[in-house]
Amino acid sequence: MRFKKAITILVLIITVLSTIAALVGVFSNNTSEISEFKSIHGEQVEIYGKGIYKNDSIAIVAQGRAQDVVTLVLGIPILLISLGMYRKKSLKGKLLLTGTLAFFLYTYVSYTFLWMYNSFFLIYVIIMSASFFAFTLCMMSFDLDQLRNSFNTKLPIKTLAIFQIVIGLFLAFNWLGMILPAVINNSVPLIIEHYTALVIQGLDLGFIFPVSILSAVLLLKRNPYGYLLSSIVIIKGITLGTSVTAMVIGQLLAGVKLNIAEIVMFPLLSIGTIYLFFILLNNISEPLQKNI
């Protein structure tokens, strides 16, 4: 298998460092004062004041700690299981590994560029970098023609494509509904709080939305890249959807106000993604060749 050793080393680096980062994120609690901070935009922001995330807002920490729990309980186990499957030359394992690496890449890009600076900054950068290169190597290692032939003709292509389009459009409309009014009124969206940019919204609008639409279109055309990208979108969607659902719960428990679309739609999309994930796996046949 191409890049097997490099991918394995990178995944092990991600596993060790993300375990440490997530554990510290969940359990660090060395101070206990919630304070208020007036941002450059004139907004009063409640600062968490505890542990590694002490300089971040209550809303962001509610999301981040939920993300850390999902990383520990779901992300890392799936990463290690999929690595083991991949090393046994399983196509399902390789797809699962690639999608999970996309989740880690997305997560630690957001930690690197969104969180207020803390002592784990370099850890976040290393995990982000390792995730990017491992993901890239995995993508480069696929035989696209073989991949397309490995999918059953009964695969519900239209259902998968429509679901991906729904995911992309929901994210676009949800975030644009918050951002465009501020642009029109020459103001700043409330969700920016004391941060300098809308990192999550930028990632979703700049990458997740177009990839969701592109993969759906290519899949409908039976293009090999459509099968690959759609598999990654669906697999990544499980971990990301679970994370977002956990974030919604965490924010509600912290008293953060959310709109009804976020409360209802994110969990529904997560359930739909899990359902389609099992359909996807049931329609993949492992290739007979030794090298995948």
N, C-alpha and C positions, 0 to 999 in steps of 0.2 A: 504493500500500500504506500502511496506517495505521502511524504511528510509525516509518517506515523510517529517517529521519534520526537520530532519538533512539536507536534500537536499534543502528544502525551505530556511532555515537559511543561508546556504552557498551561495545560489544563490543571496539572498538579500545583503550579504556582498560583493560579486563580483560586483553586480550592483552599489552599492553606491561608492565603492572605484574605480572601473574602470571609472565611470562617472567623478569623481574628477580628476583622473590621465589623462584622455583623454582631458578634458577641459583645464587643465593646459598645457598639451602638445601642444594643438592647439593655445592657446591664450597668453601664457607667452612670454614676449618680453622685458625683462628688460635691455638688452644691445644691441648694434647694430654693432659690429665690426666683420667682417670676417677676420680671420687670417690664416696663414699657419704654419704647424707643420711638422717637419721632424721626421718620425717614426723611430723606431729601425731598420727597414728594409731599411732605406735610402730613403723612398718615401716621397715626399712633399704632404701633405694632407691639403685640405682646411677645416678649422674648422668653424662651423656654428656661434658660438659666441653669440647666443641669447637665453634668457629664460632658461627653465629647461634643454634643450638639448644643452647648449652652448658649451660643450666640445666634442660634437660628430661631425662627418664629415658632409659635405653638402649632400653627397649621402645617408647616413643613416638617417639623419633628414628628407629628402624629403620622404623617405619611412615611417618613423615613424609618421610624422604628418598626412600623408595620412591614415595610419593605425588608428590613433586616430579619424579621421573623420568618418571612416567606423565603428569603435566601437560605436561611439555616434549615428550615423544615422541608422545603420543596426544591429550591434551586440547586443546592450543593448535592443532595442525594441523586437528583436526575442527572446532573453533570457527571458524577462518578459512574452511575449505572450505564449511561450512554457511552462513556469512554470505554468501559469494559466490553460493551456490545461492539463498538467500533473496532476495537483491537482484535475481536474475533471475526472481523470482516463482514459484519452485519450491515446491510444497507439501511435498515430501519434504525440501527444504532447510529450510523453516520448522520442521517437526517435529524435524529433526535439530538445528537451532540451539536450539530450546526445551529439548530434552532435555539438550544439552550445557551450556546455561546453568544448568540444575538441578544438574548435576554441580559446576560452579564455585561455585554458591551453597552447596551442601552442604560442599564442601571448605573454603571460606574462612570459613564460619560456625564450623567446627571449629577452624581456625587462630586465629580471633579469640578464641574462648572457652576453648579447651583449652590452647594453648601457654603456657608461662611467658612473661612479658613479655619482649619483645626490641625492638630498634630498628626492626623492620619492622611493628610493631603497627598503625600508621596505614595502611600499605600494605594489610595484611589487611582492615582496616575498609573502605577504599575499594573493594577488589575485591569484598568481600561486598555492599556497598551497590549497586555497579554491576550485579552479577549479579542481585540481587533485583529491581531496577527493569527491567532488560532482560528478565528472565524474565517479570515481570508484564505488561509491554507486549506481549511475544510472545503470552502467553495471551489477552490482551484482543483481539488482532488476528484471531483465528480466526473464520471463519463456520462455526458448528457444524453447521448443516444441510448445507452444502456439503461439510464435512469427512466426515460420515457417508456421503454419496453417493459420495465419492471412493474408498472402500474396496471392493474386489472382494467379491462374494458368496461366493467360495471361501475367504475369510480364515478360518483355523481358530480361531474365536472361543473355543471351549471349551478348546483347548490353551493359548492365550494366557492365558485367565482362570485355569486351574488352575496354570499356572507362576507367575503373580503371587501367587496364594494361597500356594503353596509357599515363595516367597521371603519373604513377610510372616511366615508361621508359623515358618520357620527362624530368622529374625532374632529374633522374639519369644521363642521357646523357648531359643535360644542365650544371649541376654542375661539373660532371667529366671532361667535355670539358674545364673547367676553371682550375680545380685542377691538373689533371694528367700531363699536360705540365710542370707545376711548379715542380711537384715531379720528373719528368724525368730530368729536367734541374737543379735540386737541388736549386730552387729559391722559391720565395713566390708569391702566386697569388696576382695580383694587387687589387683585391676586398677586401683584408684583411685590407688595409689602415693602420691605427694606432692601430687597435684592436689586441687582443691576439689570437683569434681563429675564425673560420668560423662557427658561431653558427647556422645560418639559414640553411646553407648547411649541417651541421652535423645533424640537426633535420630532414631535408628532406631525406637525404641518410640513416640515422639510423632508422627512424620511418615511415615517410610518404611513401617512396618507398616500403619497405617490407610489410607494412600493405595493401597498394593498391594491390600488387600482391597476397598476402595471401588471402585477402577478395574475390578477383576475383576467385581464384582457389576453395575456399570453397563454393562460391556461385554456381559455375558450378557443384559442386558435391551435391548441394541441402543440404549442411550442415547447421544446425541452426545458427552456428557462422558466416557463410557466409552472411546470411540475415542481421544479426545484424551489423557486421563490414561494409558491403557494404552500409547499410543505413547511418551509421555514416560517412563513407568516402564521400558519395554523399552530405549529409547535411552540413558537415564541409567544403566541397569543395566550397559551395556557398559563405560563409563568407570569406573563405581564398582566393578564386578566385577573389572576388570583391576587397578584400584588396590589392592583388598583382596587379590587374589592376589599382587601385588607386595609388599604389606605382610607377608603370611604368609611369603614367601620371605626378605624382609629380616629379619624377626624370628628365623626359624630360623637364618640365617647369624650373627645377633648372639647366639645362644645363649638366646633367650627361649623358654620352654616354652609350647606351645600344645596344646589338646586335639585329638583326632583329627577331630572334627566340623569344626573350623575349617580344618584342613589339607586335608581332602578335599572338604567341601561347598562352600566358597567358590570354588575353581577349577571345580568341576562346574557350579555355578550360573552362573559367568561364561561357560563354553562354551555352556550352554543359552541364555543371553541373546543371545549372538552369533548363534546359529542362528535364533532367533525374530526377531531384528532383520532378517535377510535375507528371511525369510518375510513380515514386515511390509512391507518396501519393495517386494517383488515383487507385493504386492496393493494398491498405491496407484496410482490413476490421476490424473495431473495435470489439474486443472480447466481448462476452456476459457476461463473468464472471465479478464479481465486482472487483476482485483484478487482476491487470495486472503486 
